[in-house]
Amino acid sequence: MQEENNVTPETVQEPEKLTIPEQTPQCVREPFCRFNLNTLLTLLLLAGLIVLYILHFTAGRSSQPPAMPLAKADGKSLSVVFVNIDSLNANYEYVKVLRRDLESTGKKLQTEVLSEKTALEKEAADFQKQMGANAITEERARVVYEALMQKQQALMQKQEHYTQLVAEQEMNMNLRLVDSVTAFLKRFNRSYGFDYILGYKTGGEILVSNDTLDITRQVLEALNTEYTARKK
């Protein structure tokens, strides 16, 4: 799992010094407003103790522990960035083309299965009417019934085959996408030399990410530019 802090440790921030506002005593009787030197020193000492007390018990709550940077074996810091996979799937033009092809294939196969299913249901309904009106012999009814069962079985097998076909095409699409992005990132990284380029997606293994490490926009722009040029 990628740590949030990847490059340099954060400096522990010292808690701000608290000061006690000076209050002008509201005197009712004049004798209580006369302070001698000892009284003043005592009050200053008391104020200092209060400040130290507050700093002692608030420092642990307000300060954060220093970040631990990832490091290589030679002690140098790792350079880690990530790409948002959800954004790639939504905005990479090559993905849109692959998805349209997959949806087109799935819709075509689904339409074929639904058409055959509708025809089979009509045949079954006609058969039931003939049976209800005693307009068909027992032997003929058995032949028609067996034929309908065979058609139903064949339709189920075709539907399973088409489902598997679409699943295989989707898997191939994902493999082509991974190959395309991985090959591009290897070329892309020649100019930057990142140690790791991670993939972040909603619900994935990386639960929290630092947005300053996100290079999705740069990668998407370069990917789409390269794909457009390749199409020409």
Long-range contacts (C-beta under 8 A, 24 or more apart in sequence): 1-205, 1-206, 1-207, 2-80, 2-82, 2-198, 2-206, 2-209, 3-68, 3-70, 4-67, 4-208, 4-209, 4-210, 5-67, 5-68, 5-69, 5-210, 6-69, 6-70, 6-77, 6-78, 6-79, 6-80, 6-210, 6-213, 7-69, 7-77, 7-78, 7-79, 7-80, 8-67, 8-69, 8-77, 9-66, 9-67, 9-68, 9-69, 10-64, 10-66, 10-67, 11-66, 12-63, 12-64, 12-65, 12-66, 13-62, 13-63, 13-64, 14-63, 15-55, 15-58, 15-59, 15-62, 15-63, 17-51, 17-55, 18-51, 18-54, 18-55, 19-51, 20-47, 20-50, 20-51, 72-195, 78-195, 78-196, 79-192, 79-193, 79-194, 79-195, 79-196, 80-194, 80-195, 80-196, 80-198, 80-213, 81-194, 81-196, 81-197, 81-198, 81-213, 81-214, 81-215, 82-197, 82-198, 82-199, 82-200, 82-206, 82-209, 82-213, 82-214, 82-215, 82-216, 83-181, 83-185, 83-197, 83-198, 83-199, 83-200, 83-214, 83-215, 83-216, 83-219, 84-200, 84-201, 84-214, 84-216, 85-199, 85-200, 85-201, 85-204, 86-201, 86-202, 87-216, 87-220, 88-181, 88-216, 88-219, 88-220, 88-223, 91-220, 91-224, 92-177, 92-181, 92-220, 92-223, 92-224, 92-227, 93-223, 93-224, 93-227, 93-228, 94-177, 94-180, 94-223, 94-227, 95-177, 98-173, 98-176, 98-177, 99-173, 101-173, 102-166, 102-169, 102-170, 102-173, 105-165, 105-166, 105-169, 106-166, 109-162, 109-165, 109-166, 110-162, 112-162, 113-155, 113-158, 113-159, 113-162, 116-155, 116-158, 117-155, 120-148, 120-151, 120-152, 120-155, 123-148, 123-151, 124-148, 181-223, 184-219, 184-222, 184-223, 184-226, 185-219, 188-219, 188-222
